[in-house]
Amino acid sequence: MNKTLYIIPARGGSKGIPHKNIKLFCGKPLISYSIDIARKFVTDEHICVSTDDDKIIEVVEKFNLLKVPFKRPKELATDTVSTNDVLIHAINFYESKGIFYDNIVLLQPTSPLRTFQHIKEAILLYTEDLDAVMSVRESHTATVLCEEDKLGYLRSIFNTNNSRRQDVKSFYEYNGAIYVINTKSLKEKGLSNFEKKKKYLMPMGNSIDIDTMLDWKLAEMIFKNEF
């Protein structure tokens, strides 16, 4: 049994930034950063780019010289398809060929600022009794999140005592950069039903998940200054 499969999901139908996953980011297709970093941990046969898009397949195979093992079916290429479905599809593909993995490292292409050290540290946190280790960033939402009451006045939801930000309980946001997943848990429970999850805390500057052009420009600025 093989230990770890690195899965890089890359749907072709990005609306905010067309063909985002293969758009040039600081001179290379965005997806290349995830492929390159996965190669620091495993050989190519243990790296799976899961995509529905012929152009993405062409770029990955020509630019990165990485064989894409399959083309994701249309029913797994919609806006509503879940990451869970994409991962199960990939695992089923390999198991149908007699290849079994204990765990998965999921690397989304939209997190180019994550580093080798971040992934290494997240993997070291993982143990077989866990469902997953998931990367997060510290959130300041609790200090400012509010709602409008029946009279039209704003009321704080978490920070009800109007404390200083540093005095408020710590909260975290998933940043989408790294997931170390127990394959057995994935198959038996599904991502949304995981209970034994540990956080891997990443710095705010490395936690950008590119969704808009503003995210893109900020990530490129940080990359050019720090990498």
N, C-alpha and C positions, 0 to 999 in steps of 0.2 A: 504493500500500500504506500502510495506517495503521500508526503506530508502536506504540502501547501500548493494550492492553485491560485495564481494571481489573475484576477478578473478585472478587465478594464471595459466598462460598458460605454458605448458610444453610439447613441441614436442619431440618425441623420437629420431629423426634422426640427432642428432648433429654430424657434420663431424670433426670439429676441436678437440673436446674432446668427444669421444664416451660416450654416456649415461651420459652426463655432469650433467643433472638435478638431477640425483640420485647418482652421484659419491660422496664419502665421503669427506666432507669439514670440517676440524677440528673435525672429529669424527662423524659427522651427514650427512645424504644425503643433498645435496645442497638445494633442494626444501623445506626441513624441516624448514629452517630459515624463509621463506616467510609464511609458514603455521603457525608457532609459533607466528609470529608477528601479523598476521591477527586475531588470536584467542584472542589477547589482546583488540580487538575492537568489535568483533562480535562472536556469537556462531556458531557452525560448519555448521548449515543449511544455513548460509549466506556466506559460503566459497566454491568457485567452482574451483577445479583443472580441467583444460581443457587439456586433453591429448589424443593422438592417440595410446599410447604405453602401452601394457599389463604389462611390467615390471615396468613402472612408477606407474601404478595403484596398482600393488601388493605392492610396497614399501610404497606408501602413505597410503594404507589401513592397512598394517601390522605394519609399523614403527610409523606412526603418528595417527593411529586409526581414520582416516578421510575417510568417504565414498565418493568415486568419483562418481558424479551423472550420468555420461555418458562417453562413449568412443567416441572421436571425429572421424567423418567419414574420410575415406582415402583422399577424395578430399580437406580436410582441414588440411592435414598433409604433404604437399609438401614444398620444399624450397621457393616457390614463393607465398605461401598463406600469406595474410596480417593479421596483428593484428586486423584490423577492422572486417574482416570476422570471425575471432575466437570469438570476443566479441559479434557480432550480433548472431552467432550461439548459444552462451550460453544464451543470453537474450531471444531468441526465445524459447529455451528449457524451461526456467522457465515460460515464459508467456503462453506457451501451457498447463501448469499445473495451470494456474490462479494465478501465483506469479509475481508481478510487482515491479520493483525497480526504484527509482528516480534517482539514480546515481551508478556509478561503481568506485571502487578503484582497479586499475590494478597494481599488484605486480609481476614483472618478477623474476623468481627464481635466475637469474644471478646477482642479486644485494644484496648479503648477508650482506653488511656493512651498509645498511640503518637501522635506529633505530626507535623505537616507537615514539620518539620525532619528528623525521623528518616527519613521516606520520601524526601525530597529527597536526603539524604546517601547512602541506600542506592542510589538510582537513579544518582547520580554515580559510584558504585563499579562500576557495571555496564558491561561492554564486550561487543561482539558475539562475541568469541571465548570468552566464558564460557557455561557452562550456566545458572548462576544466582548471584544474590546472596541470601543468607538471613540474617535477623536472628537474633542470639544474645544470650545474657547470660552473664556469667562464672559458672562453676560452682565450688562449693566441695565438690562430692560426693567428689572425689578424696581429700580430707583425712579423710573419715569413713566412706567406703564399705568394708564389711568382709563377710566370709563366715565361716561356721562350718566348722571342719575336722572330720576324722573322729573326733577326741576330744571334740568339742563346744566347743572354744575358738574365740574370735573372732580372725581374722587380717585385717589390713589388706590391701586389694587393690592400691591404687595407692601410698598413702603408707606403704610398707613400712619406712621408716627412722624413722617417727614424727616427721618434721620439723615445724617450725612451718608453719602454713597458708600464710603469705606466701612460704615457701621452696619450696613444691610447684609443679611445672610447671603452667602455665595450661591449664585445660580449659574447654569451652564447652557450653552447652545451647541447642538451638533454642528460641526463645520463641514462635514461631508468629505474630509480629506482621506481618512484611513478607517477601515473596518476590518478587524480580524475576527472571523466568524467560524464557529464550530459547525461543521457540515452536518453532523447528526442533528443538532438543534435546529438548523435551518430546515431540514427535511421533516422533522417531527413537529415543530412548533410554528415556523415562519418568523420572519424578522419582527413583525408587530407584536408577537407574543413572547419575545425574549424577556426573561426576568433577571437572569444573572449576567448583568452587563457592568463592565468597568469602564471608567473614563480614562482617556489619555488626553491630558491638557496640553494644548498647543498655544504658542504666542498669537496674539491678535494679528500681527503682521503676516504670519504664515497661514492664516486661516481663511483667506479670501476664497470664496467659491464663486467663480465667474458666471454671472447670469445676465448682466447688462454691460453695455459699453463703458459705463462708469466703473464697474468692477474691473473690466479689462484694462482700462487706462491706469487705474490705481495699481493693479497687479504688475503691469509692465514697468511702472515707475519703481516699485519696490524691487523687482527682479534686477533691473539695470543697476540699482544702487548697492544691492547686497549679494548678488550671485556672480 
